[in-house]
Amino acid sequence: MASTWEIVSSAFGLLLFLAVVYISILIARSISSQETSTKSSLQSKGITYSNGRLKVQTDRAPLSREEYIASTQRAFEKGAKTFALHPDAFRTGPSQSSGDNGVNGEKKAFQRTKKLA
């Protein structure tokens, strides 16, 4: 026959296990209800999420041709200003400040020795 201590410790272990399972179920239900409320809240704003895809519905009309061209022109103008403000940042070719063209004027780059037929 089992002693009193063995029965109490087994019951305590069983209760502890059942408590962990019960708390896990409560957490899962809470997450599920939050997900449902978030989806319904977003759906009321025109955002639908289903099967891993996000769909955003807007009430804004698409851009006209003139608006598209004006927007593209503004983007080019902004880029031109950036180029003008930072001319050294967009320079191509060897920089003037680096003196690593090689020792005694030799180039360190790969040079082809054979001509291709």
N, C-alpha and C positions, 0 to 999 in steps of 0.2 A: 504494500500500500504506500502511496505517496505521502510525504510529510506535508504539514501545513505550509511551510515555507515554499516548497516546490509548487503547490497549487496557487499560492498568492503571486509568486514571481511569474508563473505562466499566464495567469489572468492579467497581470500588469502588462506583460509583453503583448498579449493579444489586444488589450485596450489601447495601448500605444500605437500598434499597427493600424487598428481601426480608426483612431483619431487622425493619423496621417492620411489615410485614404479619404476620410470625410473632408478634411481641410483641402485636399487636392481637388475634390469634386466641387467644393464651394469656389475655389479660385478659378477653375475652368468655367463654371457658370457665370462668374462675374466678368471674365474676359469676353465670353460670348455675348453677354448682354451689352457690354460697352462697345463691342464691334458692331452690333446691330444698331445701337443708337447713333453711333458715328456714321454708319452708312446712310441711315435715314436722314440725318442732319445734312450730310453732304449732298444727298439726292435732292433735298429741298432747295439747295443752292445751285443745282444744275450739274453736279458732278456725280457720275455713276461709276462704281467699281464692281466688276464681276469677272470671274474666271481669270484673275490676274491682269485685267485690262482696265485702263482708266479712260473714261470718256468725259470730256468737258464740253458742255453746251453753252454757247454765248449768244447774246442777243445783238451783238455788234455785226454790222454788215461788213462783208469783205471789202478790202481796199480797192478803190478804182484805179485805173491805169495811171492817172495823173498823181494820185496819192503815192502809189508805189514808186513811180519815177522820182518824185520829190524826196521820198524817204531814202532811196538809194543815193541820190545826189548829196543829201545831207551826210550820209555815211562816208562817201568819198571825200567830202570837204573836211570832215572830222579827221579822217586818216591823213589827209594832206597837211593839216595843222600839226598832227603828231610827228610827221616826217620833218616838217620845218623846225619844230622845237628840239628835235633830237637827231641832227644830221649824222653824228658819228655812230649812233646805235644801229642805223640801217645801211651802213657802208658795206660794200662787198669787196672782195679782193684782200690782199695782204694789208695789214694795218701798218701805219707809219711808225708807231711806237715800238713795235716788236722788232728786234734785231736778230731773229732766229732764221735768217735766210740760208744759213749754212756757214761753215768755216771757209774763209778765203773765197767767198762768192759762190761756192758750190751749193746746189740745191739738195735738200734732204729728202725730197719726194722721190717716188718710184719713177724710173725712166725706162722706156722700152728700148732694148738693144737690137732686136730683130724687127724687120718690116714684115707685116702680114701680107701674104700673097693674095 
